[in-house]
């Protein structure tokens, strides 16, 4: 399910509690994966894309301009440079959107390394975002910058690069080579970043207390057993490890 975008300063709507009768009704339970907590799935914080394979979902294309701007698109399909308000001391690696027009949805073109950018009004991203269907003209290649890690250069189907003019007012798509004006930061939501998502899921699986483990096993555990069970949760053989520890406890008891 696609979540609506949230911006800094907005109040989050409170969720209603499930009401039920004590006699014969039970509260509804959401059908979520057991091993992955909801805070991992719903992490809408903004992080920087490091490599092309990271790029997916809502993104902000941050330009290296003064003042700091990003590529935006209005409802009529006009692409323009929009000033960013949410940054830490003007650092592009901290930029977050404050306007839905600043957000693009990145999606991969099946069977290629190309990426399509869709504006908030659902048209496909281009220099003038007015096309309804995706074609080679509406797909791009994000090439990592050779000199600045964590930045990219967006190449068009015509092997030109997207750039911003010196006055930071006009977005163009006809630059012949990589330069300062073609280099961009791509900010994305953390829940779509593969490595970060996997890392958070692993950490979430590791978060179980000694007390909880001892309640599951049914006896006191030593430090080695606790470490073993926590590692097993990450590896995926947790239930087998619990059985082994239980059996070991019985052997120790009668030896």
Secondary structure, 3 states (H helix, E strand, C coil): CCCCCCCCCCCCCCCCCCCCCCCCCCCCCCCCCCCCCHHHHCCCCEEECCCHHHCCEEEEEEECCCCCEEEEECCCCEEEEEECCEEECCEEEEEECCCHHHCEEEEECCCCCCEEEECCCCCECCCECCECCCCHHHEEEEEECCCCCCCEEEECCCCCEEEECCCCCCEEEEECCCCHHHEEEEEEEHHHCHHHHHHHHHHHHHCCCHHHHHHHHCCCCCHHHHHHHHHHHHHCCHHHHHHHHHHHHHHHHHC
